[in-house]
Amino acid sequence: MNKEFFEAVALMEKEKGVPAEYLYEKISNAIVVAVRKDYGGKDVISCEIEPEKSEMNVYYCRTVVEEVEDPDAEISLEEAQQIKKKYKLGDIVKVKLTKKDFGRIAAQTAKHVIRQGIRDAEKDQILQDFQSKNQELVTAKVQRIDPVTGNVTLEIGKAEAILPKAEQLPDDSFYEDELIKVFIVDVKQTEKGPKAMISRTHPGLVKRLFEMEVPEIYDGTVTIDSVSRDAGSRTKLAVHSKDEDVDAIGACIGPRGARVNKIVEILGGEKIDIVNYSENPEEFIAAALAPANVLKVEIEDAENHVCHVTVPDHQLSLAIGNKGQNARLAAHLTGWKIDIKPESGFYEG
């Protein structure tokens, strides 16, 4: 029985990635809880697991006393010395139990709790694995695609996660066994076990892609200050360089646009505007409205972040963007409410 037990634990560690030591602790505790029931629930049982010897032993432990008041937990000196002459008052007498000593119910309970312990260990390992990847970009393998909801079941490491239709890009189309990039937004422990919230629309995904593709961002020379995204359509990225000799925008674009083009390709053609971040709000707001040229930025309410922006008449529609997209992304990027008006003061149409 012991040999099979240790083989099962070794297989669990290999297949599920659950540390054997963690399992031994869970299983030991489970056996103690189960066997205690035959001894009035008292703390008189210990379980020792020695993997190096492939041994698992359960002991009934009683304290040597002068006068026995609790027969379940205590043993007289005379009786103890009949077991071993060396016992003295205060010693713990440990008697190894055999399988038949467990009793049928205790053995069944132990099996049940052991199985639960293994399940708990697996869940805990999955949670730890997810938590180590929280707010990170990961490569996931497509397992199943629900034809009704469009939700995609992904394999991330040794765990599964659901990519909801709402968190997919508009043009996303997946096939089984395909490897895709997803962003782990958050990790929660639920009644059904650990759950990772994953997304392909989150701004964090674009940020992590740039960290991967741009060495200057990875080493800290260039910093991404904020990201604003209309997933599948357009993203604005505000960056600055800590080294005056390094052009932050140029570093992100890369030689002949190689770096940014690779990210655009991963995102299925999503347009990316990269602008310079500035602590001066007028400069930052003007940059954020690219590709439109801004003539003037007037701060109306600094405390509530409200401003007026003037652009050439012919660039009003460019500044606002299709369905207000450019203005909306700029506002989100900067954290300012932006009111855009034409130079002439007259709006078209």
Salt bridges, closest charged atoms under 4 A:
ASP43 OD1 - ARG36 NH2 3.04
GLU48 OE2 - LYS94 NZ 2.50
GLU50 OE1 - LYS53 NZ 3.60
ASP70 OD1 - LYS42 NZ 2.88
ASP72 OD2 - LYS42 NZ 3.21
ASP91 OD1 - LYS88 NZ 3.86
GLU122 OE1 - LYS16 NZ 3.73
ASP129 OD1 - LYS133 NZ 2.74
GLU136 OE1 - ARG208 NE 3.56
GLU160 OE1 - ARG144 NH2 3.69
ASP172 OD2 - ARG200 NE 2.81
GLU211 OE1 - ARG208 NH1 2.76
GLU213 OE2 - LYS262 NZ 3.52
GLU216 OE1 - ARG259 NH1 2.97
ASP225 OD2 - HIS240 ND1 2.71
ASP230 OD2 - ARG328 NH2 3.06
GLU270 OE2 - ARG229 NE 2.91
ASP273 OD2 - ARG234 NE 2.75
ASP273 OD2 - LYS236 NZ 3.10
GLU298 OE1 - LYS341 NZ 3.85
GLU300 OE1 - HIS308 NE2 2.41
ASP339 OD2 - HIS308 ND1 2.67
